Amino acid sequence: MSSHCRHLLCIHAAVLLFGFAGLFGDERLLPLPSVVIVFGRVVFACGALLLAAVVRRDVLQPLSWHSLSVFAALGALLAVHWTTFFQSVKTSNVALALITFATFPLFVAFLEPLFFREKLRVIDVVRAALALAGIAILQPHFERNDRATQGILWGTFSACTFALLTLLNRRLVRQHASMTLALYQDLFAAAALLPFVLAAKPSVTISDVLLLVILGVLCTALAHSLFIAAMHGISARTASAIVCLEPVYGTLLAVLFLGDSLPLRTVLGGLLILGVAFHATVKR
């Protein structure tokens, strides 16, 4: 097998694991509050990343107080992002959560001019309008007490926070290694969530812990490592296009393992949103 094929397999495996993570927000699989799920995810991810650093003899670079404060803020933002995503799954379903999360490239397009003094283009406004049309297809009647509506709103907010995280990390990745960024952000995310977890006083079973280990180690630490490894052999444009498959993989896994159904409007709205997200991502 050629090196290029191995890198493609690595990134598809990473995106598959990222999509699989959405299933852990479903009450039928993991009946825990969203903050507890995310706390378990980042704690076990930190453990796996630290172990990997020891095995590979990587030396984590020392950080200044300024860098630590920045990582603390990003860790809190990461905690908000993942918590709102799992809340979207809990209030609606995996498909709606993943599809609405896929709108994050559009938020990047609108926020990027504020961060990097780039001009907002007409095509970005057109894409946003098409994405809104896709969301309207997903849920034509928005009612505050409707669970699908709540799920879409949580998923869209999660997409917005991920766009912010992406843009902020775009600055930091020039100064710090990806492993360092992932480890410290997971660590500070755990610290930010700890008070909420203690207040929730969750009842956690052994099976819950095992599922959280899978979520943290396989769907977070391993997936992130595979993604970084793949970036050494394929272009950023190719990687971005493959990342757009995350909602597809996640939705198919939900159908396979959870028995979820796919209404026609979910398929149509999802295709429109994913098409817009794919176009926005590849063009950038």
VMD Tcl script that draws the C-alpha trace (Angstrom):
set ca {
  {0.00 0.00 0.00}
  {1.35 3.42 -0.95}
  {2.05 6.13 1.59}
  {-0.73 8.28 0.14}
  {-3.28 5.48 0.57}
  {-2.21 4.95 4.19}
  {-2.66 8.63 4.93}
  {-6.10 8.59 3.32}
  {-7.09 5.59 5.43}
  {-5.82 7.37 8.54}
  {-7.94 10.46 7.96}
  {-11.05 8.45 7.05}
  {-10.56 6.42 10.25}
  {-10.20 9.66 12.23}
  {-13.37 11.17 10.75}
  {-15.23 7.89 11.32}
  {-14.23 8.01 15.00}
  {-15.23 11.68 15.25}
  {-18.65 10.77 13.84}
  {-18.91 7.78 16.18}
  {-18.46 10.13 19.16}
  {-21.90 11.60 18.51}
  {-23.56 8.32 19.46}
  {-22.37 8.68 23.06}
  {-24.76 11.58 23.57}
  {-27.77 9.33 23.03}
  {-29.60 8.43 26.25}
  {-29.97 4.83 25.11}
  {-26.21 4.40 25.03}
  {-24.93 6.70 27.78}
  {-27.66 8.08 30.14}
  {-25.51 10.77 31.75}
  {-25.70 14.59 31.71}
  {-23.80 16.26 28.87}
  {-21.29 17.90 31.22}
  {-20.43 14.53 32.74}
  {-19.95 12.93 29.33}
  {-17.64 15.72 28.20}
  {-15.74 15.65 31.50}
  {-15.11 11.92 31.12}
  {-14.12 12.45 27.49}
  {-11.45 15.07 28.21}
  {-10.11 13.31 31.33}
  {-9.49 10.02 29.52}
  {-8.23 11.88 26.45}
  {-5.69 13.69 28.66}
  {-4.55 10.37 30.11}
  {-4.11 8.86 26.65}
  {-2.23 11.90 25.33}
  {0.09 11.97 28.35}
  {0.82 8.25 27.93}
  {1.54 8.78 24.25}
  {3.90 11.65 25.10}
  {5.79 9.43 27.56}
  {6.02 6.50 25.14}
  {7.23 8.73 22.31}
  {9.48 10.66 24.70}
  {7.96 13.92 23.62}
  {8.89 16.85 25.79}
  {5.98 19.18 26.42}
  {7.24 22.67 25.93}
  {7.09 24.99 28.97}
  {4.39 27.62 28.81}
  {4.33 31.21 29.97}
  {1.57 32.53 32.20}
  {0.11 34.28 29.18}
  {-0.01 31.02 27.18}
  {-1.57 29.20 30.12}
  {-4.29 31.82 30.42}
  {-5.00 31.56 26.69}
  {-5.18 27.76 26.90}
  {-7.48 28.05 29.91}
  {-9.87 30.22 27.89}
  {-9.71 27.82 24.92}
  {-10.25 24.84 27.21}
  {-13.41 26.48 28.58}
  {-14.56 27.16 25.02}
  {-13.87 23.53 24.09}
  {-15.95 22.41 27.08}
  {-18.84 24.62 25.92}
  {-18.53 23.31 22.36}
  {-18.66 19.63 23.27}
  {-21.31 20.10 25.96}
  {-23.66 21.91 23.59}
  {-23.05 19.27 20.92}
  {-24.00 16.39 23.23}
  {-26.96 18.41 24.46}
  {-28.06 18.68 20.83}
  {-27.90 14.88 20.53}
  {-29.86 14.42 23.74}
  {-32.66 16.81 22.82}
  {-33.02 15.65 19.20}
  {-30.93 12.86 17.65}
  {-27.48 12.11 16.26}
  {-28.34 13.04 12.67}
  {-29.73 16.50 13.48}
  {-26.86 17.26 15.86}
  {-24.18 16.30 13.31}
  {-25.88 18.02 10.38}
  {-26.35 21.33 12.20}
  {-22.80 21.11 13.57}
  {-21.64 20.82 9.94}
  {-22.58 24.51 9.46}
  {-19.36 25.56 11.26}
  {-17.48 26.46 8.00}
  {-20.10 29.15 7.43}
  {-19.45 30.63 10.87}
  {-15.74 30.54 10.05}
  {-16.43 32.47 6.84}
  {-18.27 35.22 8.75}
  {-15.91 35.37 11.73}
  {-12.65 35.16 9.77}
  {-12.81 38.78 8.57}
  {-13.03 39.92 12.21}
  {-9.98 37.85 13.24}
  {-7.71 38.28 10.22}
  {-9.02 41.45 8.54}
  {-10.21 39.57 5.48}
  {-13.13 40.73 3.37}
  {-16.53 39.08 3.57}
  {-17.50 37.81 0.14}
  {-20.90 37.66 -1.50}
  {-20.57 33.88 -1.94}
  {-20.32 33.51 1.84}
  {-23.67 35.26 2.27}
  {-25.21 33.03 -0.42}
  {-23.91 29.90 1.33}
  {-25.34 31.08 4.65}
  {-28.74 31.62 3.04}
  {-28.64 28.11 1.54}
  {-27.65 26.63 4.91}
  {-30.59 28.40 6.56}
  {-32.82 26.93 3.87}
  {-31.44 23.50 4.75}
  {-32.21 24.06 8.43}
  {-35.74 25.18 7.49}
  {-36.17 21.88 5.63}
  {-34.94 19.97 8.68}
  {-37.47 21.72 10.91}
  {-40.08 23.76 9.00}
  {-41.99 24.73 12.17}
  {-39.78 26.23 14.87}
  {-41.39 25.95 18.29}
  {-39.51 26.66 21.50}
  {-40.78 23.54 23.29}
  {-40.16 21.21 20.34}
  {-37.21 18.86 20.98}
  {-36.06 18.87 17.34}
  {-36.00 22.67 17.35}
  {-34.01 22.69 20.59}
  {-31.58 20.15 19.15}
  {-31.02 22.25 16.02}
  {-30.40 25.36 18.12}
  {-27.92 23.54 20.38}
  {-26.16 22.06 17.34}
  {-25.91 25.44 15.62}
  {-24.49 27.03 18.77}
  {-21.99 24.16 18.99}
  {-20.96 24.89 15.40}
  {-20.43 28.57 16.24}
  {-18.20 27.76 19.24}
  {-16.20 25.29 17.13}
  {-15.66 27.98 14.49}
  {-14.32 30.29 17.21}
  {-12.07 27.52 18.48}
  {-10.78 26.84 14.97}
  {-9.89 30.46 14.32}
  {-8.18 30.91 17.68}
  {-6.19 27.70 17.20}
  {-5.18 28.92 13.76}
  {-3.08 31.55 15.54}
  {-1.69 29.21 18.20}
  {-0.72 26.34 15.89}
  {2.11 28.52 14.57}
  {3.64 28.67 18.04}
  {2.79 25.32 19.68}
  {2.78 21.66 18.64}
  {-0.61 20.07 17.97}
  {-0.09 17.56 20.80}
  {0.56 20.41 23.22}
  {-2.55 22.27 22.08}
  {-4.76 19.19 22.41}
  {-3.41 18.15 25.81}
  {-3.63 21.53 27.52}
  {-7.03 22.35 26.07}
  {-8.43 19.01 27.23}
  {-6.86 19.57 30.65}
  {-8.38 23.02 31.09}
  {-11.71 21.81 29.72}
  {-11.75 19.19 32.49}
  {-10.96 21.87 35.07}
  {-13.77 24.09 33.76}
  {-16.30 21.25 33.90}
  {-15.32 19.86 37.31}
  {-17.55 22.22 39.39}
  {-20.57 21.36 37.23}
  {-19.87 17.64 37.49}
  {-19.60 17.86 41.29}
  {-22.87 19.81 41.42}
  {-24.61 17.23 39.22}
  {-23.60 14.33 41.54}
  {-24.01 11.77 38.74}
  {-24.56 8.08 39.36}
  {-21.98 6.39 37.14}
  {-21.86 2.65 36.49}
  {-18.91 0.54 35.38}
  {-20.36 0.28 31.87}
  {-20.64 4.09 31.78}
  {-16.96 4.39 32.67}
  {-15.98 1.90 29.96}
  {-17.96 3.86 27.38}
  {-16.31 7.10 28.51}
  {-12.91 5.43 28.13}
  {-13.81 4.51 24.54}
  {-15.03 8.05 23.90}
  {-11.93 9.69 25.39}
  {-9.24 7.31 24.14}
  {-10.52 6.13 20.76}
  {-12.89 8.89 19.62}
  {-10.77 11.77 20.91}
  {-7.08 11.05 21.53}
  {-6.62 8.36 18.84}
  {-8.83 10.17 16.33}
  {-6.89 13.40 16.83}
  {-3.55 11.57 16.48}
  {-4.66 9.84 13.27}
  {-5.85 13.15 11.86}
  {-2.50 14.84 12.58}
  {-0.57 11.89 11.14}
  {-2.65 11.98 7.95}
  {-1.96 15.69 7.44}
  {1.69 14.86 6.77}
  {0.78 13.08 3.54}
  {-2.32 14.75 2.07}
  {-3.29 18.31 1.27}
  {-5.35 20.48 3.59}
  {-8.04 20.73 0.91}
  {-8.37 16.94 0.68}
  {-8.50 16.67 4.47}
  {-11.19 19.36 4.67}
  {-13.30 17.57 2.08}
  {-13.08 14.28 3.97}
  {-13.98 15.99 7.28}
  {-17.32 16.93 5.68}
  {-18.14 13.21 5.75}
  {-18.33 13.23 9.57}
  {-22.14 13.74 9.67}
  {-22.54 11.01 7.04}
  {-20.47 8.50 9.00}
  {-22.10 9.45 12.30}
  {-25.63 9.24 10.92}
  {-25.02 5.84 9.31}
  {-23.53 4.55 12.57}
  {-26.60 5.81 14.46}
  {-28.86 3.96 12.03}
  {-26.75 0.82 12.36}
  {-26.20 0.73 16.14}
  {-29.12 2.74 17.56}
  {-31.79 1.91 15.00}
  {-32.43 5.60 14.21}
  {-34.63 6.39 11.23}
  {-33.95 8.98 8.53}
  {-37.03 10.98 7.51}
  {-36.98 12.38 3.98}
  {-36.73 15.99 5.18}
  {-33.66 15.08 7.25}
  {-32.01 13.60 4.16}
  {-32.93 16.58 1.94}
  {-31.99 19.25 4.49}
  {-28.82 17.38 5.37}
  {-27.74 17.09 1.74}
  {-28.22 20.83 1.23}
  {-26.31 21.79 4.38}
  {-23.51 19.28 3.78}
  {-23.24 20.42 0.16}
  {-22.85 24.03 1.26}
  {-20.36 23.07 3.98}
  {-18.37 20.95 1.51}
  {-18.22 23.79 -1.01}
  {-17.21 26.34 1.61}
  {-14.53 24.05 3.05}
  {-12.97 22.99 -0.26}
  {-12.94 26.51 -1.67}
  {-11.03 27.68 1.38}
}
mol new
graphics top color blue
foreach p $ca { graphics top sphere $p radius 0.5 }
foreach p [lrange $ca 0 end-1] q [lrange $ca 1 end] { graphics top cylinder $p $q radius 0.2 }
display resetview
